[in-house]
Amino acid sequence: MRALILAGGLSSGLVPLTLNTPKPLLPIGNYPLLLFQLYQLKKAGITEIILSLSYQPRAIRQIFDDGSNFGVILRYHVESTPVGTAGAFKVAEHLLDDTTLVINGDVLTEVPFKQCVEAHRARKAVVTIATCSVANPTAYGVVEVNSKGTVTRFIERPRGKQVRANTINAGVYVLEPEVLQWIPRNTPFFFERDLFPILLERKVPFVATHVEEYWREITRPYGYLQSNMDFLDSKVATPQFVALQKRNHRPDNPLVEVDESSLIDESCMIKPGVQIERSVIGCNCRIEEGAAIRNSVIWPGSTIQRNAQVSGSIVGRACMVGEGASIHAGNILGDKSCLTSHSRI
C-alpha cells in the first residue's frame, strides 16, 4: 500500500521559522521532521510514499531525492495552488488504486501505522481515523464515537458546550479509493470540515482507532520547541537511516558544562566557561566564553557571543546573539537576526 504525506502549507503559525525552511525540514534533534515520518512508515512496511508539496518543494527534493537513500520510494506532487487536505488526496487520485494511509505533515508521532491499517481492514471500514486524548481539545477536531468505535460526530475546534470529549483527530487516516467520489476537483476541500460531514450524512463506514503512543502537532513555536525537548527526553525514537546519521560532540574540556540530555553537532565550536542544559545545537554553531543556553534550540550557523544567555527560546539560522545579551523564555529569532550586545528580549 501507499502513504500520502500532506506537507504543502507555509504553516503561518510557525513564522518566522518557516520563512526559509519548509515545514518538513524543521529540525527535531537536528533531524528534519519528515525523516521521523518516513521512519515510522518504513517500520510499518509502507515504502511507497507520495509527498504533497507546495511551499519550497525544491529544498525538500534536494535532501530526499527519490527516497532510495532511505530505503523508500518517494513520489512528488507539487500544487501550484493549495487545494486543502482532501483536495490534495484527490489530486493524487491517479496514484491511489488501493487502501492509502494519509498523514498530516505537521505531526510528530510514534503512532503504530501498521496497527491503524489492521484495525481499518478488520472493521471493513471505508475511512478510519486515528484519535488520541489531549488535555485541551479546543484547538483540534474532536471526534465522538459510539460503543462500537463508529464515528458519530466530528467538531472542528469546538467551543463551550460543544466540548463533550477530549478525543481528537490525530491527523492520521486510512482511506479507501471510493471516498474520492465525494471530493471535487480543483476546489479547496478539507477532510475535517468538508469530507467528514459527507461521510456521516451518508452513513459511510467511518470508524476511529484510539492510540496512546506519543503524538504532537507542530503548528506553533511552542509545539516545535517542545517536540525538541521531547526528543531529548527520548519520547520519540531517533530515525535510523544510514544516509542521514547525526554525530554529536560532547566537549571534553572540563571548563565546559554540558548536561547528558543536550545534543551538540560535531561541527560546533564550544569555548571554555559555556553552560548548555537540555538544548539542541545545530551544525556550525559557535558558542563563546561564558555563554549559557538552557531549554533552547539553536539552528545551524548561529553564534552566541561571550556571556550571552538564551533560555527557553528558538534561535534561527545564521543568527548573532551579542555579548552579554539575554533572550528569555518564549522568544524566537528569525534567520540572520542580530541581537546587539547587552540587549534583553
Summary of the structure (lengths in Angstrom):
residues: 345
radius of gyration: 21.5
end to end distance: 49.6
largest distance: 67.8
contacts: 1180
relative contact order: 0.13
helix: 26%
strand: 29%
